Amino acid sequence: MNDALLLARLRALVGDAHVLTAATHGDLSAYEVDWRKRWRGRALAVVRPGTAAEVAAVVRACADAGVAIVPQGGNTGLVGGGVPDDSGTQVLLSLTRLNRVREIDTANLTITVEAGCVLQVVQQAADDAGLLFPLSLAAEGSCTIGGNLAANAGGTQVLRFGNARELCLGLEVVTPQGELWDGLSGLRKDNTGYDLRDLFIGSEGTLGVITAATLKLFPRPAAVMTALAACASIADAVRLLERARARLGAGLTGFEVMNRFSLELVARHFPQLAQPFAGDAAPAWTVLLELSDGESEAHAREAFEALLADALDAHLIADAVVAESVAQSKALWHLRESIPLAQAEEGLNIKHDIALPVSRIPDFVAATDAALEAAFPGVRLVDFGHLGDGNLHYNVQAPVGVDAAAFLREREHAVNALVFDAVMAHGGSISAEHGIGALKRDELARRKHPVALRLMRAIKAALDPAGVMNPGRVL
């Protein structure tokens, strides 16, 4: 089947208005350029089906034509996994029209949503039902549930609730052959063979297309409190985490860490955002803690203040600020969430989304900071992330006066090699929550256990023997 015949078939399946080509719709960069603007592809067409049945029909048509498919949600990925290559031969499958909340089951504590639902919409639907959907990340206003599951997204509440995988009970998936599998179970227990759901979560669109999901909901807490604490070292932050876990238990729902330079970038590019520990009072490390309490605000405040007083007495923190209102709490979180935006304003940087055993993080940071400074004098480290679950965003900014784009282009491979060698030496992972995509595909091949790689390739060959699903990503 030639391109013209395929395009005609696709238009017949989803309607002319939902098959976009450069010839008919001009600029398609919203779909063809990734969020970081590092990958710029060219699609044969952008196809926007409106139902799971239409997704299946589109996949069948592309499979019949031997045309590769690149699934895409909100196009907020950071590893180049959701945009086409530059061949002009791939169909980009946008899931944004699959955006319905199908069902909320308050007794079963589940919500069933389509893959194109924006994360914030799902959060709001749960809130409107008096419940909580806890997945939360900086891109929640534009990222979609299908993409969150395809990448096994993490975010700020993994410490308490786990990654996207732990929040998903069932999936609806279109296979590479265009079959529709309805696995939208709301069961917590189902030992009837292999767990197919977990094959597709985290597979980055290489094994099939997620079209809907049944997700876990939770009782909404009676009170949520937020605090900032100033630490002299990352080791003190780890010890504070141990005390917070011991005192607050499951109530500890957030524990973020930010180094001084990351907040200096926020101050430079967003001076309107007040920082409690700014200027000379800025500590080496700032911790953001969140407590979700099932009883009352008074109970939460008492527990929080007791923890912070204990930490002050033990010299684990030098100062602390507890939010006195919802607005203040949002302002503290806004500081943390503004770090990636401040980095973008500062210029391109070399990003690392890494996971380490929490106990190994102080040694990793000390050793790797020193090694980078020795190898690349003047380099600036934007170190922040989800300390509670061992996930650091360990990003490397060019030295002052050095062109950021040139530094990225010329130094990325050497910086990555140094950082990833250190990650592996400390028992970590080169990808915590962003996925592999195109960015880390070759690193995965070098660093993943060979038996694991053989098993992954066997799964890919079994489910997608023609190799039409997001080729060149992950493997």
Secondary structure, DSSP 8 states (H G I E B T S, - for coil): --HHHHHHHHHHHH-GGGEE-HHHH---HHHHB-TTS--B---SEEE--SSHHHHHHHHHHHHHHT--EEEESSS--SSS-SS--SSS--EEEE-TT---EEEEETTTTEEEEETT-BHHHHHHHHHHTTEE-----TTTTT-BHHHHHHTT---TTHHHH-SGGGGEEEEEEE-TTS-EEEE----S---SS--HHHHHTTSTTSS-EEEEEEEE-EE--SEEEEEEEEESSHHHHHHHHHHHHHHHGGGEEEEEEEEHHHHHHHHHH-TTS--TT-GGG--SEEEEEEEEESS-HHHHHHHHHHHHHHHHHTTS-SEEEE--SHHHHHHHHHHHHTHHHHHHHH--EE--EEE--GGGHHHHHHHHHHHHHHHSTT-EEEEEEEGGGTEEEEEEE--TTS-HHHHHHHHHHHHHHHHHHHHHHTT-BS-SSS--TTTTHHHHHHHS-HHHHHHHHHHHHHH-TT--BSTTS--
